[in-house]
Amino acid sequence: MPTSSEMTYPHDPSSQPPVIRERDIESWFIEKLQDLKYTYREDIRDRAALERNFREKFEALNRVKLTDGEFERLLDEIITPDVFTASRTLREINSFTRDDGTPLNYTLVNIKDWCKNTFEVVHQLRINTDSSHHRYDVMLLINGVPAVQIELKTLGISPGRAMQQIVEYKNDPGNGYTRSLLCFVQLFIVSNLTDTRYFTNNNARHFAFNAEERFLPIYQFAAQDNAKITHLDDFAERFLSKCTLARMISRYTVLVASEQKLLMMRPYQIYAVQRIVDCIEQNSGNGYIWHTTGSGKTLTSFKASTLLKDNHDIHKCLFVVDRKDLDRQTRDEFNRFQEGCVEENTNTATLVRRLLSDDYADKVIVTTIQKLGLALDEQSRRNVNRQMRTRAKYSDLLDPLRDKRMVIIFDECHRSQFGDTHKTIKEFFPNAQLFGFTGTPIFEQNATVRQIEGDVQTLLTTEDLFQQELHKYTITHAIDDGNVLRFHVDYFKPKGDSVPKPGESLTKRAVAEEILAKHDAATAGRRFNALLATGSINDAIAYYQLFKEIQAQKQAEDPDFEPLKVTAVFSPPAEGNADVRQLQEDLPQEQADNKKEPEKKKKALTAIVAEYNERYGTNHSINEFDDYYKDVQQRIKDQEHPNEDLPGGGEEKIDLTIVVDMLLTGFDSKYLNTLYVDKNLKHHGLIQAFSRTNRILNATKPYGHILDFRSQQDRVDEAIIMFSGEKPDRAREIWLVEKAPKVIEQFKQAKANLDDFLTSQGLEPKPESIANIKGDDACAQFIKRFKEVQRFQTQLDQYTDLTDEQKQEIEQTLPKDELRSFRGAYLETAQRLREQQARLGAEPNPAVENLDFEFVLFASATIDYDYIMNLIARFTGQDPTKKVKITREQLIGLIASDAKFMEEREDITEYVRSLEIGKGLDEDQIKAGYKKFKAQKQEKELADLAGKHSLPTERLSSFVEGILQRMIFDGEQLVDLLAPLDLGWRERTRRELALMADLVPLLKKRAGGRAISGLSAYDQ
């Protein structure tokens, strides 16, 4: 290893030599870790050395000397392929029975003080198992346990490739993560020196680039002001110092029990928790956390409250929400993080009992502000009733707690905390420290509540209530970080002179017609769904009826018209129902509306729910409104499932939900991307409503889409500036996507770049030229350039404010047929290069290694297997003597251009070529024919393969069928397959390799993208 006097760490990219090798980065990095007081263990290079070192550390920590047999049994007990189980073992006191029958209670690390563990660094560790021979760049050991793996890449190589490499390693059968101490790895770090990212280890279902190209959170570290810390040197200094790393793993990694997964807190969440804990330890008053909607406030508050469970100075920690559904939702979220950590408070009496309890399980309580207020307010209805029945008032029972030190954390502190209840809580618990979370604080500009002190009347702000801002992570930060999306706001302008003034509504028919005209574009062909925010319950009812009428009329005129699945959700008149009354406390418009003509509204909602029951086969009623409300929310979220995966083929979904106040705050769904606005919104209400649309998904969802029918641009601009945080001058630029003309120019430039590249290769800028591109480097360049073209095309496809001239400009730049042909060429080229990336043992091509494929960009939401089969049926039913609507080549091009059919594109294409126009086959006949065609083709492929390798077809077919049934390749069965040939070992090896070279592509194709365990040894 070089010494620090021989090498310098290349912090400034401009000062770096032209080429920095991966091993040089590794050497510099290990030096840095040594400076941070890690012990460099050059001697640990294999599994045996790793286990010897672990044994030494284990015995020292637990003050025990194990026999060789005991140590082997210990390894058998603790090594597990289940990441979640291993992670719990790492954090808990465990027990082991020694050879003499005595119990040994042990820990793997010092869990009381993680900083007092030993910290070591090893590099180029090799773990060989039955079918994998992996080498790991750098591994950090905590008390001998491999806890952190770091994969390094050279400059210019995307960290994404390192992530994929880790996923590939973990997917290998019998890999080191499942059969060695590497099962305890908690954290992966990837870096190319200038770009460093990290993510938690997890079991396979939470640890894969899936078909939708969604991965677990991948983090960049940041300072308290959210400045990114990405250079490996800075990252090591700030993140990998021994105690910091120990805290990140022990304190700020949450084990989500309900999902059996690890979740690490983001930097801004950690800083917020630290500020709250510091505030409590120093007893330095109250404070609020400004973290934007969608930033994971529940996880932050959960971690803050659970850390307080072990603070003996704190008597109770109350997490206070202000709505019944949020009460349930938050409680479920808390229990999701830690099973059973929060009990259900069914009523105020239960809350009082738990407040008075000394049970450790009752130290953290989730409740609503309404229940807490009823208990503490001496004049509340509950307390007055108890007094009349000569029972002690709740406030009297709780009197012994008045002087106790309490911590009260308010969720969404911009809402009902501004009422009398908040004042009651403060007066009852004078020694309490109050903390609030909000995504949209109340400033003087958006305040509505007034406070009077003497003769002075002022507006009440969040700072007035909570004294100080403890930490800030605004929507500007979140958009910059890629944690939420930007917005595309389309201010609808009707044609003609009847343009309404700002805040005025168009006719409802005009709005409904426009929504129906634009919905498919806005939601990417119904891949996503939408809300329609209306100004009143009467408006919501009117819209619901209008959509029924208009869509029925359109269906009558056009049998091919596919109506939107529309429902409405608004609260019924309370009529003494305590649950509904509590719900309406945060629904001011609905609460006011229900006071006028309540029977009329009740009748309308009853009819809507009845029609909902008829459509979805449910049995809801407005008497159990909460069940209906929950069902609507779940169906909106069910949008994530492809239609073919649902029993009803997608009929279970909701396309459009009409709302008044409901769902505009607190509701999250990644597959909701559009908000239609026929309601006056402003300030925090506007931001909250808009934020329903901007949850991150993947490249198919480039932004949250708002279609405003009330010309509220001034209000949008005002809200953006108000909640932008530090960069008000850049707020619009950060929050809003570019206008259509700019994106069209970017699209045209991307297409010009593609054309210039093809011309530079001596090729015409046409799709058919792609097959003639020479060399992998040039193919990789095509992939990069066309992916940019498709990215802008996807963005423009979802714009709803394109003029006819702009649509024509886009079509002229890249006609639809040409786009489809380019997509097919991209998929064919990308599939070949991806297989080359994944091939083990091959010399990597840097140009190919650095490619990040985004196949999800090339998968249409409207084109699925059933759609294609139906289209093929319609193709065969055409009259060959007349002009056909769809040609054979157009049909094949459509199949080739969609990523969903990558694995069977060749089979479907051959099948289509075998069909005749004029036969008039129906969809069932087409499906049966395709199934038979595939079976015959597969039989012929196997027969040809058997003949080529002098094997009986039946034996080879049975061998292949056995592999595909179990999804496991067994080498011994391969030996048995070739045994009748009676070959010498050298010839048998040659014939095995030759057979597998032909068999691997066939097996992978028939596996349909699923991994076959043990096959990678032959995947050369």
Secondary structure, DSSP 4 states (H G I P E B T S, - for coil): ---TTT-----SGGGS-S---HHHHHHHHHHHHHHTTPEE-TT--BHHHHHHHHHHHHHHHHT----HHHHHHHHHHH--S-HHHHHHHHHS-EEEE-TTS-EEEE-SS-SS-GGGS-EEEEEEEEEE-SS-EEEEEEEEEETTEEEEEEEE--TTS-HHHHHHHHHHHHHSTT-HHHHSGGGG--EEEEE-SS-EEEEE---GGGSS--TT---S--B-EE-TT--EE-SHHHHHHHH-SHHHHHHHHHTSEEEEGGGTEEEEPPHHHHHHHHHHHHHHHTT---EEEEE-TTS-HHHHHHHHHHHHHT-TT-SEEEEEESSHHHHHHHHHHHHHHSTTSS----SHHHHHHHHH---GGGSEEEEEHHHHHHHH-TTSHHHHHHHHTT---HHHHTGGGTTS-EEEEESSTTSGGGSHHHHHHHHH-TT-EEEEEESS---TTT---EEEETTEEEE--HHHHHSSEEEEE-HHHHHHHTSB--EEEEE---SSS-PPPTT----HHHHHHHHHHHHHHHTTTTTSEEEEEESSHHHHHHHHHHHHHHHHHHHHH-TT-----EEEE-PPP-TT-HHHHHHHTT-HHHHHHTTSSHHHHHHHHHHHHHHHHHHHT----GGGHHHHHHHHHHHHHGGGS-GGGSTTTTTT--SEEEESSTTSSS---TTEEEEEEES---HHHHHHHHTTS-B---TT--SEEEEESS--HHHHHHHHHHT-TT-GGGHHHHHBPPPHHHHHHHHHHHHHHHHHHHHHTT--SSGGGGGG--SHHHHHHHHHHHHHHHHHHHHHHT-S---HHHHHHHHHHS-HHHHHHHHHHHHHHHHHHHHHHH-TTSPPPHHHHT----GGGG--SS--HHHHHHHHHHHHTS-TTS--SS-HHHHHHHHHT-GGGTTTHHHHHHHHHH--TT----HHHHHHHHHHHHHHHHHHHHHHHHHHTT--HHHHHHHHHHHHHHTB--HHHHHHHHGGG---HHHHHHHHHHHHHHHHHHHHHHTTTPPPBTGGGG--
